């Protein structure tokens, strides 16, 4: 998880509140100190940390507890709301207009991940039905043109480069007519070790010539609090409209980058959360804080689900469920969708309530391993066995085991999982509304059912 240590520290603090018998000044002071310690360890600016915790303290003292909430619940809600406000409050989306092309220019220093982020954004937009092109204007870095070409292949989008021309403005004008047919053009610019005079001049010229719809600053999370100074300087130079923080996985300094940018006039729009081309996530302060506190992030979960399964397949699945129908083909489809949504640990933290459970990472890895083996077993089954799982007897289990390299016990476990899932689907029969579904499920979960 992104900022895993910060998340676990904050969850421990909230659990302390939930378990407490009295909400008194001593508990509030302990809460404030725990939050301060957690944020400072995540490299958040000291002044910002004290401003946040003072706001939490003031609200706890002044606000009356709403009738629908207990004192403890109200306290947790204040912590959540203040952290959301701290990180920018509202989700800042990219401005994609109904025209061709929308021009998005990437700026940043060497090593921040501009070119890689171009590929991730290209993949992000093509998944949403946009026609995307990449334009390489980094004329200084060796092999920059080769890299953007490779990135474009990975995202399966068109790439426009000129290896011989050393004037980025001329390169842009050369390809300008061809770019008109694309919905979105992602423009990769040169970087430097520091925001030098020649880089400022180059960016000013490009900004004036291209007139981009979005100027995105790409910042590496591992620079921590230095991100604020960088964001402010780039904003003065070319009027950045947003920030993408890269390398958020595996760094304790991510908190510094996030909060430093959030307090400038440049909102964070995306987070780079891994090395793969799909490891880009729209930044939503409410969902992000929800995950840090173990409350989940339904919006991000639904977004991933939309990417994993088409609307048509979802409707077909719904019709089958309403009829109470379910077989191994359906179970296989569900497992494929789960696989597309990413690692099980990341999916779990988006489900409300699941992030608060201290599930061992090893247990989740074991479960992911089981899903892979179950798929191998299903690939060794006949069409009849997949559509009519009740026909699978001991002899067939033995044959499936030998054909797939999966042990007999694991094949039996798959059949058991199918039967439990089928019981749930039968309970869903005719339940065309969440209210009906909840009434049917209440107190009737199959014994030993595992999600």
MIGUMI-996564 format. One record per residue (C-alpha): chain; x, y, z. Coordinates in steps of 0.2 Angstrom, whole numbers, m for minus. Layout:
N
<node chain="A" east="X" north="Y" up="Z"/>
...
***
This chain:
451
<node chain="A" east="0" north="0" up="0"/>
<node chain="A" east="5" north="18" up="m3"/>
<node chain="A" east="12" north="26" up="13"/>
<node chain="A" east="9" north="9" up="22"/>
<node chain="A" east="18" north="14" up="38"/>
<node chain="A" east="7" north="30" up="39"/>
<node chain="A" east="m9" north="21" up="36"/>
<node chain="A" east="m5" north="7" up="49"/>
<node chain="A" east="0" north="21" up="62"/>
<node chain="A" east="m17" north="31" up="59"/>
<node chain="A" east="m27" north="15" up="59"/>
<node chain="A" east="m19" north="10" up="76"/>
<node chain="A" east="m24" north="28" up="83"/>
<node chain="A" east="m42" north="26" up="77"/>
<node chain="A" east="m43" north="9" up="85"/>
<node chain="A" east="m37" north="16" up="101"/>
<node chain="A" east="m52" north="29" up="100"/>
<node chain="A" east="m65" north="15" up="96"/>
<node chain="A" east="m59" north="4" up="110"/>
<node chain="A" east="m59" north="18" up="123"/>
<node chain="A" east="m73" north="19" up="136"/>
<node chain="A" east="m72" north="38" up="139"/>
<node chain="A" east="m67" north="52" up="127"/>
<node chain="A" east="m58" north="64" up="138"/>
<node chain="A" east="m44" north="77" up="136"/>
<node chain="A" east="m31" north="64" up="140"/>
<node chain="A" east="m37" north="53" up="125"/>
<node chain="A" east="m38" north="68" up="114"/>
<node chain="A" east="m20" north="73" up="118"/>
<node chain="A" east="m14" north="55" up="115"/>
<node chain="A" east="m24" north="55" up="98"/>
<node chain="A" east="m16" north="72" up="93"/>
<node chain="A" east="2" north="66" up="98"/>
<node chain="A" east="m1" north="49" up="88"/>
<node chain="A" east="m6" north="59" up="72"/>
<node chain="A" east="9" north="71" up="74"/>
<node chain="A" east="21" north="57" up="76"/>
<node chain="A" east="14" north="47" up="61"/>
<node chain="A" east="14" north="62" up="49"/>
<node chain="A" east="31" north="68" up="54"/>
<node chain="A" east="38" north="50" up="51"/>
<node chain="A" east="30" north="51" up="33"/>
<node chain="A" east="41" north="67" up="30"/>
<node chain="A" east="26" north="80" up="31"/>
<node chain="A" east="32" north="97" up="35"/>
<node chain="A" east="32" north="101" up="54"/>
<node chain="A" east="22" north="117" up="52"/>
<node chain="A" east="9" north="109" up="42"/>
<node chain="A" east="7" north="95" up="55"/>
<node chain="A" east="4" north="107" up="69"/>
<node chain="A" east="m8" north="117" up="59"/>
<node chain="A" east="m18" north="101" up="56"/>
<node chain="A" east="m18" north="94" up="73"/>
<node chain="A" east="m23" north="111" up="80"/>
<node chain="A" east="m38" north="111" up="68"/>
<node chain="A" east="m43" north="94" up="75"/>
<node chain="A" east="m41" north="100" up="93"/>
<node chain="A" east="m51" north="116" up="90"/>
<node chain="A" east="m65" north="106" up="81"/>
<node chain="A" east="m66" north="93" up="95"/>
<node chain="A" east="m67" north="107" up="109"/>
<node chain="A" east="m80" north="118" up="100"/>
<node chain="A" east="m92" north="106" up="90"/>
<node chain="A" east="m106" north="97" up="98"/>
<node chain="A" east="m108" north="79" up="94"/>
<node chain="A" east="m122" north="76" up="81"/>
<node chain="A" east="m137" north="66" up="87"/>
<node chain="A" east="m134" north="52" up="75"/>
<node chain="A" east="m116" north="49" up="81"/>
<node chain="A" east="m107" north="44" up="97"/>
<node chain="A" east="m93" north="55" up="104"/>
<node chain="A" east="m80" north="42" up="97"/>
<node chain="A" east="m88" north="42" up="80"/>
<node chain="A" east="m88" north="61" up="79"/>
<node chain="A" east="m70" north="61" up="84"/>
<node chain="A" east="m65" north="49" up="70"/>
<node chain="A" east="m76" north="59" up="58"/>
<node chain="A" east="m66" north="75" up="62"/>
<node chain="A" east="m49" north="66" up="60"/>
<node chain="A" east="m55" north="60" up="43"/>
<node chain="A" east="m62" north="77" up="37"/>
<node chain="A" east="m47" north="87" up="42"/>
<node chain="A" east="m35" north="75" up="34"/>
<node chain="A" east="m45" north="76" up="18"/>
<node chain="A" east="m45" north="95" up="19"/>
<node chain="A" east="m26" north="94" up="22"/>
<node chain="A" east="m23" north="85" up="6"/>
<node chain="A" east="m33" north="96" up="m5"/>
<node chain="A" east="m51" north="92" up="m1"/>
<node chain="A" east="m59" north="89" up="m18"/>
<node chain="A" east="m54" north="78" up="m32"/>
<node chain="A" east="m45" north="88" up="m46"/>
<node chain="A" east="m49" north="80" up="m63"/>
<node chain="A" east="m40" north="84" up="m79"/>
<node chain="A" east="m48" north="96" up="m91"/>
<node chain="A" east="m53" north="86" up="m106"/>
<node chain="A" east="m63" north="97" up="m118"/>
<node chain="A" east="m74" north="92" up="m132"/>
<node chain="A" east="m62" north="96" up="m146"/>
<node chain="A" east="m47" north="89" up="m155"/>
<node chain="A" east="m33" north="88" up="m149"/>
<node chain="A" east="m33" north="91" up="m130"/>
<node chain="A" east="m14" north="95" up="m127"/>
<node chain="A" east="m6" north="90" up="m111"/>
<node chain="A" east="12" north="95" up="m108"/>
<node chain="A" east="23" north="86" up="m95"/>
<node chain="A" east="36" north="96" up="m86"/>
<node chain="A" east="49" north="92" up="m72"/>
<node chain="A" east="67" north="88" up="m68"/>
<node chain="A" east="78" north="74" up="m74"/>
<node chain="A" east="73" north="57" up="m66"/>
<node chain="A" east="55" north="62" up="m61"/>
<node chain="A" east="47" north="50" up="m73"/>
<node chain="A" east="40" north="61" up="m86"/>
<node chain="A" east="41" north="49" up="m101"/>
<node chain="A" east="35" north="34" up="m91"/>
<node chain="A" east="20" north="44" up="m85"/>
<node chain="A" east="16" north="49" up="m103"/>
<node chain="A" east="14" north="30" up="m106"/>
<node chain="A" east="3" north="27" up="m91"/>
<node chain="A" east="m8" north="42" up="m95"/>
<node chain="A" east="m9" north="36" up="m113"/>
<node chain="A" east="m15" north="19" up="m107"/>
<node chain="A" east="m27" north="27" up="m94"/>
<node chain="A" east="m36" north="37" up="m108"/>
<node chain="A" east="m36" north="23" up="m121"/>
<node chain="A" east="m45" north="13" up="m109"/>
<node chain="A" east="m58" north="27" up="m108"/>
<node chain="A" east="m61" north="27" up="m127"/>
<node chain="A" east="m49" north="41" up="m131"/>
<node chain="A" east="m38" north="42" up="m146"/>
<node chain="A" east="m21" north="46" up="m139"/>
<node chain="A" east="m4" north="51" up="m147"/>
<node chain="A" east="13" north="55" up="m139"/>
<node chain="A" east="25" north="69" up="m145"/>
<node chain="A" east="43" north="68" up="m140"/>
<node chain="A" east="51" north="85" up="m137"/>
<node chain="A" east="66" north="80" up="m126"/>
<node chain="A" east="80" north="84" up="m137"/>
<node chain="A" east="94" north="84" up="m123"/>
<node chain="A" east="93" north="68" up="m114"/>
<node chain="A" east="102" north="53" up="m123"/>
<node chain="A" east="90" north="40" up="m129"/>
<node chain="A" east="75" north="50" up="m124"/>
<node chain="A" east="67" north="47" up="m141"/>
<node chain="A" east="70" north="29" up="m140"/>
<node chain="A" east="62" north="28" up="m123"/>
<node chain="A" east="46" north="37" up="m128"/>
<node chain="A" east="45" north="26" up="m143"/>
<node chain="A" east="46" north="10" up="m132"/>
<node chain="A" east="33" north="18" up="m120"/>
<node chain="A" east="21" north="22" up="m135"/>
<node chain="A" east="22" north="3" up="m140"/>
<node chain="A" east="18" north="m2" up="m123"/>
<node chain="A" east="3" north="8" up="m122"/>
<node chain="A" east="m1" north="4" up="m140"/>
<node chain="A" east="m3" north="23" up="m146"/>
<node chain="A" east="5" north="33" up="m160"/>
<node chain="A" east="22" north="42" up="m156"/>
<node chain="A" east="29" north="57" up="m165"/>
<node chain="A" east="47" north="60" up="m164"/>
<node chain="A" east="62" north="68" up="m174"/>
<node chain="A" east="79" north="62" up="m169"/>
<node chain="A" east="88" north="74" up="m180"/>
<node chain="A" east="80" north="91" up="m176"/>
<node chain="A" east="87" north="100" up="m161"/>
<node chain="A" east="73" north="113" up="m159"/>
<node chain="A" east="58" north="107" up="m149"/>
<node chain="A" east="47" north="121" up="m156"/>
<node chain="A" east="51" north="115" up="m174"/>
<node chain="A" east="47" north="97" up="m170"/>
<node chain="A" east="30" north="102" up="m163"/>
<node chain="A" east="26" north="113" up="m179"/>
<node chain="A" east="32" north="98" up="m190"/>
<node chain="A" east="19" north="86" up="m183"/>
<node chain="A" east="5" north="99" up="m178"/>
<node chain="A" east="m6" north="95" up="m193"/>
<node chain="A" east="m5" north="76" up="m190"/>
<node chain="A" east="m10" north="78" up="m171"/>
<node chain="A" east="m26" north="87" up="m176"/>
<node chain="A" east="m35" north="70" up="m178"/>
<node chain="A" east="m31" north="64" up="m160"/>
<node chain="A" east="m42" north="67" up="m145"/>
<node chain="A" east="m27" north="69" up="m133"/>
<node chain="A" east="m9" north="73" up="m136"/>
<node chain="A" east="3" north="70" up="m122"/>
<node chain="A" east="19" north="80" up="m124"/>
<node chain="A" east="35" north="75" up="m116"/>
<node chain="A" east="47" north="89" up="m113"/>
<node chain="A" east="66" north="90" up="m108"/>
<node chain="A" east="71" north="91" up="m90"/>
<node chain="A" east="87" north="97" up="m81"/>
<node chain="A" east="95" north="93" up="m64"/>
<node chain="A" east="88" north="110" up="m58"/>
<node chain="A" east="76" north="123" up="m64"/>
<node chain="A" east="90" north="132" up="m74"/>
<node chain="A" east="88" north="148" up="m85"/>
<node chain="A" east="89" north="138" up="m101"/>
<node chain="A" east="76" north="126" up="m96"/>
<node chain="A" east="64" north="141" up="m91"/>
<node chain="A" east="67" north="149" up="m108"/>
<node chain="A" east="64" north="132" up="m117"/>
<node chain="A" east="48" north="129" up="m107"/>
<node chain="A" east="42" north="147" up="m110"/>
<node chain="A" east="44" north="145" up="m129"/>
<node chain="A" east="35" north="129" up="m129"/>
<node chain="A" east="21" north="135" up="m118"/>
<node chain="A" east="18" north="150" up="m129"/>
<node chain="A" east="19" north="140" up="m145"/>
<node chain="A" east="9" north="125" up="m140"/>
<node chain="A" east="m4" north="134" up="m128"/>
<node chain="A" east="m7" north="117" up="m119"/>
<node chain="A" east="m24" north="114" up="m111"/>
<node chain="A" east="m15" north="106" up="m96"/>
<node chain="A" east="3" north="109" up="m89"/>
<node chain="A" east="7" north="94" up="m78"/>
<node chain="A" east="22" north="94" up="m66"/>
<node chain="A" east="29" north="77" up="m63"/>
<node chain="A" east="37" north="76" up="m46"/>
<node chain="A" east="46" north="61" up="m39"/>
<node chain="A" east="39" north="56" up="m21"/>
<node chain="A" east="56" north="53" up="m15"/>
<node chain="A" east="61" north="71" up="m14"/>
<node chain="A" east="49" north="74" up="0"/>
<node chain="A" east="46" north="91" up="6"/>
<node chain="A" east="57" north="99" up="m7"/>
<node chain="A" east="42" north="96" up="m19"/>
<node chain="A" east="34" north="112" up="m12"/>
<node chain="A" east="48" north="123" up="m18"/>
<node chain="A" east="49" north="114" up="m35"/>
<node chain="A" east="30" north="115" up="m38"/>
<node chain="A" east="30" north="134" up="m34"/>
<node chain="A" east="45" north="137" up="m46"/>
<node chain="A" east="38" north="128" up="m60"/>
<node chain="A" east="21" north="136" up="m58"/>
<node chain="A" east="29" north="153" up="m59"/>
<node chain="A" east="38" north="147" up="m75"/>
<node chain="A" east="24" north="140" up="m85"/>
<node chain="A" east="8" north="140" up="m75"/>
<node chain="A" east="6" north="122" up="m70"/>
<node chain="A" east="m12" north="116" up="m69"/>
<node chain="A" east="m9" north="100" up="m59"/>
<node chain="A" east="4" north="88" up="m52"/>
<node chain="A" east="7" north="70" up="m54"/>
<node chain="A" east="17" north="62" up="m40"/>
<node chain="A" east="27" north="47" up="m46"/>
<node chain="A" east="36" north="33" up="m36"/>
<node chain="A" east="23" north="33" up="m22"/>
<node chain="A" east="27" north="15" up="m19"/>
<node chain="A" east="41" north="11" up="m7"/>
<node chain="A" east="45" north="28" up="0"/>
<node chain="A" east="42" north="35" up="17"/>
<node chain="A" east="44" north="53" up="10"/>
<node chain="A" east="27" north="52" up="0"/>
<node chain="A" east="18" north="62" up="14"/>
<node chain="A" east="30" north="76" up="11"/>
<node chain="A" east="27" north="77" up="m8"/>
<node chain="A" east="8" north="75" up="m6"/>
<node chain="A" east="5" north="89" up="7"/>
<node chain="A" east="18" north="101" up="0"/>
<node chain="A" east="9" north="101" up="m17"/>
<node chain="A" east="m8" north="101" up="m10"/>
<node chain="A" east="m5" north="118" up="m1"/>
<node chain="A" east="1" north="126" up="m17"/>
<node chain="A" east="m10" north="132" up="m31"/>
<node chain="A" east="m6" north="116" up="m41"/>
<node chain="A" east="m18" north="101" up="m36"/>
<node chain="A" east="m12" north="83" up="m37"/>
<node chain="A" east="m21" north="74" up="m51"/>
<node chain="A" east="m13" north="57" up="m52"/>
<node chain="A" east="m2" north="46" up="m42"/>
<node chain="A" east="11" north="34" up="m49"/>
<node chain="A" east="10" north="19" up="m38"/>
<node chain="A" east="21" north="6" up="m47"/>
<node chain="A" east="32" north="2" up="m62"/>
<node chain="A" east="19" north="m6" up="m73"/>
<node chain="A" east="9" north="4" up="m86"/>
<node chain="A" east="m7" north="2" up="m77"/>
<node chain="A" east="0" north="8" up="m60"/>
<node chain="A" east="m7" north="26" up="m61"/>
<node chain="A" east="m22" north="31" up="m50"/>
<node chain="A" east="m32" north="47" up="m51"/>
<node chain="A" east="m29" north="56" up="m34"/>
<node chain="A" east="m45" north="58" up="m24"/>
<node chain="A" east="m41" north="65" up="m6"/>
<node chain="A" east="m57" north="57" up="1"/>
<node chain="A" east="m54" north="40" up="m6"/>
<node chain="A" east="m35" north="41" up="m2"/>
<node chain="A" east="m38" north="46" up="17"/>
<node chain="A" east="m52" north="33" up="17"/>
<node chain="A" east="m39" north="19" up="13"/>
<node chain="A" east="m26" north="26" up="25"/>
<node chain="A" east="m38" north="25" up="39"/>
<node chain="A" east="m45" north="8" up="34"/>
<node chain="A" east="m62" north="15" up="28"/>
<node chain="A" east="m60" north="9" up="10"/>
<node chain="A" east="m62" north="19" up="m6"/>
<node chain="A" east="m78" north="13" up="m16"/>
<node chain="A" east="m75" north="25" up="m30"/>
<node chain="A" east="m58" north="18" up="m34"/>
<node chain="A" east="m65" north="1" up="m32"/>
<node chain="A" east="m79" north="4" up="m45"/>
<node chain="A" east="m67" north="12" up="m57"/>
<node chain="A" east="m56" north="m3" up="m57"/>
<node chain="A" east="m71" north="m14" up="m59"/>
<node chain="A" east="m76" north="m5" up="m74"/>
<node chain="A" east="m59" north="m7" up="m82"/>
<node chain="A" east="m59" north="m26" up="m77"/>
<node chain="A" east="m77" north="m30" up="m84"/>
<node chain="A" east="m87" north="m23" up="m99"/>
<node chain="A" east="m104" north="m16" up="m96"/>
<node chain="A" east="m111" north="m30" up="m107"/>
<node chain="A" east="m103" north="m44" up="m97"/>
<node chain="A" east="m109" north="m36" up="m81"/>
<node chain="A" east="m127" north="m35" up="m87"/>
<node chain="A" east="m126" north="m54" up="m93"/>
<node chain="A" east="m119" north="m58" up="m76"/>
<node chain="A" east="m133" north="m49" up="m67"/>
<node chain="A" east="m146" north="m58" up="m77"/>
<node chain="A" east="m139" north="m75" up="m73"/>
<node chain="A" east="m138" north="m70" up="m54"/>
<node chain="A" east="m156" north="m64" up="m54"/>
<node chain="A" east="m161" north="m81" up="m61"/>
<node chain="A" east="m150" north="m90" up="m48"/>
<node chain="A" east="m139" north="m97" up="m61"/>
<node chain="A" east="m120" north="m100" up="m58"/>
<node chain="A" east="m107" north="m112" up="m64"/>
<node chain="A" east="m88" north="m114" up="m65"/>
<node chain="A" east="m88" north="m103" up="m81"/>
<node chain="A" east="m95" north="m89" up="m71"/>
<node chain="A" east="m83" north="m92" up="m57"/>
<node chain="A" east="m68" north="m92" up="m69"/>
<node chain="A" east="m75" north="m75" up="m76"/>
<node chain="A" east="m75" north="m68" up="m59"/>
<node chain="A" east="m57" north="m73" up="m55"/>
<node chain="A" east="m52" north="m66" up="m72"/>
<node chain="A" east="m60" north="m49" up="m67"/>
<node chain="A" east="m51" north="m50" up="m50"/>
<node chain="A" east="m35" north="m53" up="m58"/>
<node chain="A" east="m37" north="m37" up="m70"/>
<node chain="A" east="m41" north="m27" up="m54"/>
<node chain="A" east="m23" north="m29" up="m48"/>
<node chain="A" east="m15" north="m38" up="m32"/>
<node chain="A" east="m28" north="m44" up="m20"/>
<node chain="A" east="m20" north="m33" up="m6"/>
<node chain="A" east="m24" north="m17" up="m16"/>
<node chain="A" east="m41" north="m23" up="m20"/>
<node chain="A" east="m45" north="m27" up="m1"/>
<node chain="A" east="m39" north="m10" up="5"/>
<node chain="A" east="m53" north="m2" up="m6"/>
<node chain="A" east="m67" north="m12" up="2"/>
<node chain="A" east="m75" north="m2" up="16"/>
<node chain="A" east="m70" north="m11" up="33"/>
<node chain="A" east="m58" north="m23" up="25"/>
<node chain="A" east="m43" north="m11" up="27"/>
<node chain="A" east="m45" north="m11" up="46"/>
<node chain="A" east="m43" north="m30" up="47"/>
<node chain="A" east="m25" north="m34" up="50"/>
<node chain="A" east="m24" north="m47" up="37"/>
<node chain="A" east="m6" north="m55" up="35"/>
<node chain="A" east="2" north="m51" up="18"/>
<node chain="A" east="7" north="m70" up="17"/>
<node chain="A" east="m11" north="m75" up="19"/>
<node chain="A" east="m16" north="m64" up="4"/>
<node chain="A" east="m2" north="m70" up="m6"/>
<node chain="A" east="m7" north="m88" up="m2"/>
<node chain="A" east="m25" north="m84" up="m8"/>
<node chain="A" east="m18" north="m76" up="m24"/>
<node chain="A" east="m8" north="m92" up="m27"/>
<node chain="A" east="m24" north="m103" up="m25"/>
<node chain="A" east="m33" north="m92" up="m38"/>
<node chain="A" east="m20" north="m96" up="m50"/>
<node chain="A" east="m20" north="m114" up="m47"/>
<node chain="A" east="m39" north="m115" up="m48"/>
<node chain="A" east="m38" north="m107" up="m65"/>
<node chain="A" east="m25" north="m120" up="m71"/>
<node chain="A" east="m38" north="m134" up="m64"/>
<node chain="A" east="m52" north="m126" up="m74"/>
<node chain="A" east="m42" north="m125" up="m90"/>
<node chain="A" east="m40" north="m144" up="m89"/>
<node chain="A" east="m59" north="m147" up="m87"/>
<node chain="A" east="m71" north="m151" up="m102"/>
<node chain="A" east="m85" north="m139" up="m107"/>
<node chain="A" east="m97" north="m151" up="m99"/>
<node chain="A" east="m88" north="m150" up="m82"/>
<node chain="A" east="m87" north="m131" up="m83"/>
<node chain="A" east="m105" north="m129" up="m86"/>
<node chain="A" east="m111" north="m144" up="m75"/>
<node chain="A" east="m99" north="m144" up="m60"/>
<node chain="A" east="m110" north="m157" up="m51"/>
<node chain="A" east="m105" north="m170" up="m64"/>
<node chain="A" east="m87" north="m169" up="m57"/>
<node chain="A" east="m84" north="m185" up="m47"/>
<node chain="A" east="m69" north="m193" up="m39"/>
<node chain="A" east="m62" north="m200" up="m56"/>
<node chain="A" east="m64" north="m183" up="m65"/>
<node chain="A" east="m55" north="m174" up="m50"/>
<node chain="A" east="m41" north="m186" up="m52"/>
<node chain="A" east="m40" north="m183" up="m71"/>
<node chain="A" east="m41" north="m164" up="m69"/>
<node chain="A" east="m27" north="m165" up="m56"/>
<node chain="A" east="m15" north="m175" up="m67"/>
<node chain="A" east="m19" north="m164" up="m82"/>
<node chain="A" east="m17" north="m147" up="m73"/>
<node chain="A" east="m3" north="m151" up="m61"/>
<node chain="A" east="m14" north="m146" up="m47"/>
<node chain="A" east="m16" north="m157" up="m32"/>
<node chain="A" east="m32" north="m167" up="m29"/>
<node chain="A" east="m35" north="m158" up="m13"/>
<node chain="A" east="m34" north="m141" up="m21"/>
<node chain="A" east="m46" north="m147" up="m35"/>
<node chain="A" east="m58" north="m152" up="m21"/>
<node chain="A" east="m56" north="m135" up="m13"/>
<node chain="A" east="m61" north="m127" up="m29"/>
<node chain="A" east="m77" north="m137" up="m30"/>
<node chain="A" east="m81" north="m132" up="m12"/>
<node chain="A" east="m78" north="m114" up="m16"/>
<node chain="A" east="m90" north="m116" up="m31"/>
<node chain="A" east="m103" north="m124" up="m21"/>
<node chain="A" east="m102" north="m110" up="m8"/>
<node chain="A" east="m103" north="m96" up="m21"/>
<node chain="A" east="m118" north="m105" up="m29"/>
<node chain="A" east="m127" north="m105" up="m13"/>
<node chain="A" east="m125" north="m86" up="m12"/>
<node chain="A" east="m131" north="m84" up="m30"/>
<node chain="A" east="m146" north="m94" up="m27"/>
<node chain="A" east="m150" north="m82" up="m12"/>
<node chain="A" east="m148" north="m68" up="m24"/>
<node chain="A" east="m162" north="m75" up="m36"/>
<node chain="A" east="m175" north="m62" up="m39"/>
<node chain="A" east="m166" north="m49" up="m28"/>
<node chain="A" east="m166" north="m34" up="m40"/>
<node chain="A" east="m163" north="m21" up="m27"/>
<node chain="A" east="m150" north="m19" up="m13"/>
<node chain="A" east="m163" north="m19" up="0"/>
<node chain="A" east="m170" north="m36" up="m5"/>
<node chain="A" east="m153" north="m43" up="m6"/>
<node chain="A" east="m148" north="m37" up="12"/>
<node chain="A" east="m164" north="m45" up="19"/>
<node chain="A" east="m160" north="m62" up="11"/>
<node chain="A" east="m142" north="m62" up="16"/>
<node chain="A" east="m146" north="m57" up="34"/>
<node chain="A" east="m140" north="m71" up="45"/>
<node chain="A" east="m139" north="m83" up="30"/>
<node chain="A" east="m121" north="m83" up="25"/>
<node chain="A" east="m116" north="m101" up="20"/>
<node chain="A" east="m106" north="m109" up="34"/>
<node chain="A" east="m87" north="m107" up="32"/>
<node chain="A" east="m89" north="m95" up="17"/>
<node chain="A" east="m73" north="m86" up="12"/>
<node chain="A" east="m73" north="m70" up="2"/>
***
